[in-house]
Amino acid sequence: MKKIKIRLKDIEAVKTFVNAANLYPFEIDLLTGRYIIDAKSIMGVLSLDLSQPIEMVIHTEQCEELVESIREFILEEK
């Protein structure tokens, strides 16, 4: 499992991010406050407060390709 803080600034960023997430078979969650959202759901992601950083949890260790494809949205990797 890998945790990364991301920021999605607008609807175009959300579309790009969700499209990238959907290319991979493993689960990806977005955490904000007490909510856990499926990162592959555009409606779920759009329901988040996009003005705040979001914690992404990737449920695999083999995620280098995904991380590179969303590098523009990453604030901090753990």
Backbone as a chain_set.jsonl record, in Angstrom:
{"seq": "MKKIKIRLKDIEAVKTFVNAANLYPFEIDLLTGRYIIDAKSIMGVLSLDLSQPIEMVIHTEQCEELVESIREFILEEK", "coords": {"N": [[0.848, -1.175, 0.0], [0.493, 2.226, -0.787], [0.729, 5.654, 0.061], [-0.217, 8.857, -1.02], [-0.236, 12.356, -1.234], [-2.391, 14.427, -3.035], [-3.465, 17.016, -5.348], [-6.252, 18.16, -6.975], [-7.127, 20.472, -9.128], [-9.165, 21.388, -10.853], [-11.994, 20.589, -13.041], [-10.99, 19.457, -15.391], [-8.55, 18.421, -14.483], [-9.538, 16.47, -12.735], [-10.842, 14.749, -14.566], [-8.632, 13.87, -16.106], [-7.123, 12.604, -14.083], [-8.923, 10.554, -13.15], [-9.259, 9.07, -15.508], [-6.618, 8.109, -15.803], [-6.399, 6.559, -13.45], [-8.253, 4.552, -13.969], [-6.953, 2.912, -15.748], [-5.594, 0.931, -14.452], [-5.573, -2.219, -12.672], [-5.698, -2.455, -9.877], [-7.011, -1.437, -6.622], [-7.796, 1.953, -5.836], [-8.075, 4.468, -3.554], [-9.506, 7.561, -2.415], [-9.026, 9.724, 0.261], [-10.593, 11.945, 2.411], [-11.134, 13.857, 5.144], [-13.639, 12.181, 6.818], [-14.443, 10.657, 4.751], [-14.253, 8.125, 2.254], [-13.456, 7.604, -0.999], [-13.894, 5.999, -4.137], [-11.311, 6.167, -6.361], [-11.641, 5.763, -9.032], [-14.082, 6.591, -9.767], [-15.686, 9.09, -11.324], [-17.834, 10.705, -10.525], [-17.749, 10.37, -7.76], [-15.222, 11.492, -7.141], [-15.643, 14.124, -7.967], [-17.376, 14.901, -5.993], [-15.853, 15.604, -3.865], [-14.131, 18.065, -1.808], [-12.375, 20.033, -3.688], [-10.642, 22.075, -3.182], [-8.914, 21.489, -1.205], [-6.007, 19.513, -0.234], [-5.85, 16.035, -1.087], [-5.754, 12.745, 0.181], [-4.392, 9.989, -1.376], [-4.746, 6.531, -1.575], [-3.102, 3.778, -2.624], [-3.631, 0.483, -3.355], [-1.495, -1.435, -3.695], [1.936, -2.383, -4.177], [3.265, -2.213, -6.543], [3.165, 0.26, -8.284], [4.443, 2.181, -9.766], [4.197, 3.045, -12.441], [1.626, 4.188, -12.522], [2.006, 6.281, -10.653], [3.882, 7.851, -12.028], [2.28, 8.635, -14.174], [0.484, 10.375, -13.026], [1.958, 12.382, -11.961], [1.877, 15.218, -12.124], [-0.125, 15.962, -10.347], [0.704, 15.352, -7.82], [1.509, 16.168, -4.49], [2.885, 15.292, -2.225], [4.722, 12.414, -1.382], [4.513, 9.374, 0.482]], "CA": [[0.0, 0.0, 0.0], [1.256, 3.467, -0.877], [-0.087, 6.845, 0.299], [0.291, 10.037, -1.707], [-1.112, 13.535, -1.188], [-2.568, 15.011, -4.365], [-4.379, 18.155, -5.474], [-6.957, 18.214, -8.247], [-7.546, 21.875, -9.088], [-10.356, 21.697, -11.652], [-12.671, 19.44, -13.635], [-10.069, 18.835, -16.348], [-7.613, 17.624, -13.693], [-10.292, 15.306, -12.254], [-11.025, 13.842, -15.707], [-7.329, 13.277, -16.416], [-6.767, 11.71, -12.981], [-9.812, 9.38, -13.149], [-8.894, 8.267, -16.682], [-5.365, 7.42, -15.479], [-6.685, 5.545, -12.416], [-9.009, 3.461, -14.574], [-6.075, 2.077, -16.565], [-4.912, -0.044, -13.593], [-6.525, -3.162, -12.073], [-5.718, -2.419, -8.417], [-7.892, -0.448, -6.008], [-7.237, 3.259, -5.479], [-9.059, 5.233, -2.785], [-9.196, 8.942, -2.038], [-9.486, 9.981, 1.615], [-10.674, 13.331, 2.845], [-11.959, 13.849, 6.352], [-14.119, 10.832, 7.144], [-14.943, 10.054, 3.52], [-13.388, 7.312, 1.406], [-14.055, 7.618, -2.329], [-13.212, 5.221, -5.167], [-10.639, 7.11, -7.262], [-12.032, 5.46, -10.406], [-15.437, 7.119, -9.947], [-15.63, 10.539, -11.575], [-18.848, 11.359, -9.691], [-17.225, 10.358, -6.396], [-14.126, 12.46, -7.031], [-16.215, 15.467, -8.074], [-18.101, 15.226, -4.762], [-14.882, 16.028, -2.852], [-13.724, 19.473, -1.757], [-11.147, 20.075, -4.483], [-9.769, 23.167, -2.749], [-8.017, 20.929, -0.192], [-5.254, 18.327, -0.65], [-6.556, 14.765, -0.916], [-4.839, 11.627, 0.355], [-4.671, 8.864, -2.243], [-4.207, 5.263, -1.08], [-2.994, 2.798, -3.704], [-3.604, -0.813, -2.68], [-0.474, -2.314, -4.257], [3.277, -1.795, -4.13], [3.713, -2.068, -7.925], [2.353, 1.36, -8.807], [5.338, 3.211, -10.292], [3.664, 3.567, -13.7], [0.523, 5.075, -12.155], [2.567, 7.471, -10.009], [4.464, 8.689, -13.073], [1.23, 9.184, -15.039], [-0.249, 11.43, -12.301], [2.996, 13.197, -11.299], [1.496, 16.64, -12.078], [-1.08, 16.198, -9.255], [1.286, 14.92, -6.54], [2.058, 17.161, -3.567], [3.791, 14.651, -1.267], [4.689, 10.941, -1.363], [4.927, 8.766, 1.748]], "C": [[0.894, 1.238, 0.0], [0.297, 4.634, -0.687], [0.595, 8.05, -0.324], [-0.718, 11.168, -1.544], [-1.156, 14.148, -2.581], [-3.464, 16.244, -4.282], [-4.932, 18.133, -6.889], [-7.64, 19.575, -8.301], [-8.838, 22.183, -9.836], [-10.919, 20.43, -12.288], [-11.78, 18.727, -14.648], [-9.057, 17.951, -15.624], [-8.297, 16.358, -13.185], [-10.457, 14.294, -13.386], [-9.723, 13.13, -16.061], [-6.936, 12.251, -15.361], [-7.603, 10.431, -13.009], [-9.513, 8.484, -14.349], [-7.61, 7.482, -16.431], [-5.61, 6.305, -14.475], [-7.382, 4.331, -13.009], [-8.175, 2.548, -15.464], [-5.438, 0.931, -15.773], [-5.909, -0.923, -12.861], [-6.641, -3.088, -10.547], [-6.634, -1.311, -7.904], [-7.123, 0.815, -5.65], [-8.341, 4.035, -4.775], [-8.564, 6.653, -2.571], [-9.825, 9.195, -0.678], [-9.488, 11.476, 1.887], [-11.637, 13.382, 4.022], [-12.359, 12.424, 6.691], [-14.646, 10.091, 5.924], [-13.855, 9.277, 2.788], [-14.113, 7.162, 0.069], [-13.225, 6.731, -3.26], [-12.627, 6.202, -6.188], [-11.011, 6.889, -8.726], [-13.435, 5.969, -10.731], [-15.387, 8.633, -10.127], [-16.647, 11.281, -10.72], [-18.378, 11.422, -8.232], [-16.148, 11.407, -6.197], [-14.667, 13.889, -7.095], [-16.993, 15.875, -6.83], [-17.169, 15.711, -3.65], [-14.65, 17.532, -2.903], [-12.368, 19.583, -2.453], [-10.213, 21.217, -4.102], [-8.743, 22.697, -1.718], [-7.197, 19.778, -0.779], [-6.041, 17.062, -0.302], [-5.507, 13.677, -0.742], [-5.293, 10.466, -0.524], [-4.009, 7.625, -1.645], [-4.267, 4.263, -2.228], [-2.776, 1.445, -3.048], [-2.727, -1.829, -3.413], [0.873, -1.628, -4.091], [3.816, -1.537, -5.538], [2.884, -0.994, -8.627], [3.198, 2.478, -9.423], [4.791, 3.854, -11.56], [2.514, 4.54, -13.446], [1.065, 6.378, -11.573], [3.18, 8.408, -11.055], [3.381, 9.351, -13.927], [0.438, 10.304, -14.365], [0.704, 12.387, -11.583], [2.583, 14.664, -11.158], [0.557, 16.969, -10.926], [-0.494, 15.911, -7.871], [1.87, 16.092, -5.771], [3.134, 16.535, -2.69], [3.606, 13.143, -1.329], [5.146, 10.453, -0.003], [5.437, 7.371, 1.503]], "O": [[1.911, 1.29, 0.691], [-0.818, 4.614, -1.207], [1.802, 8.248, -0.186], [-1.92, 10.957, -1.699], [-0.127, 14.363, -3.221], [-4.131, 16.478, -3.274], [-4.186, 18.093, -7.868], [-8.623, 19.806, -7.598], [-9.536, 23.138, -9.494], [-10.386, 19.337, -12.096], [-11.823, 17.501, -14.745], [-8.74, 16.857, -16.092], [-7.695, 15.284, -13.202], [-10.233, 13.101, -13.182], [-9.718, 11.92, -16.289], [-6.473, 11.16, -15.693], [-7.051, 9.336, -12.904], [-9.513, 7.26, -14.217], [-7.52, 6.312, -16.805], [-5.077, 5.207, -14.636], [-7.124, 3.202, -12.592], [-8.663, 1.502, -15.892], [-4.807, 0.053, -16.362], [-6.975, -0.452, -12.465], [-7.601, -3.613, -9.983], [-6.987, -0.382, -8.631], [-5.969, 0.765, -5.224], [-9.418, 4.237, -5.336], [-7.361, 6.913, -2.551], [-11.007, 8.92, -0.474], [-8.509, 12.175, 1.625], [-12.802, 12.999, 3.909], [-11.5, 11.554, 6.835], [-15.231, 9.015, 6.052], [-12.703, 9.703, 2.712], [-15.235, 6.661, 0.01], [-11.997, 6.716, -3.177], [-13.361, 6.974, -6.804], [-10.726, 7.738, -9.57], [-13.918, 5.792, -11.85], [-15.082, 9.366, -9.187], [-16.359, 12.375, -10.236], [-18.594, 12.426, -7.554], [-16.155, 12.131, -5.201], [-14.203, 14.764, -6.363], [-17.248, 17.061, -6.623], [-17.635, 16.176, -2.61], [-14.934, 18.185, -3.907], [-11.336, 19.262, -1.864], [-9.111, 21.319, -4.639], [-7.807, 23.428, -1.397], [-7.644, 19.13, -1.725], [-6.803, 17.038, 0.665], [-4.488, 13.677, -1.432], [-6.434, 10.014, -0.431], [-2.842, 7.668, -1.254], [-5.342, 3.944, -2.736], [-1.838, 1.277, -2.269], [-3.164, -2.94, -3.712], [0.932, -0.416, -3.887], [4.729, -0.729, -5.708], [2.019, -1.294, -9.45], [2.717, 3.6, -9.583], [4.904, 5.066, -11.74], [2.435, 5.592, -14.079], [0.627, 7.46, -11.963], [3.013, 9.625, -10.971], [3.541, 10.494, -14.356], [-0.211, 11.097, -15.046], [0.285, 13.123, -10.69], [2.916, 15.293, -10.153], [0.441, 18.136, -10.551], [-1.133, 16.199, -6.859], [2.622, 16.901, -6.314], [4.168, 17.151, -2.433], [2.48, 12.647, -1.328], [6.048, 11.03, 0.603], [5.836, 6.685, 2.445]]}, "num_chains": 1, "name": "protein.A"}
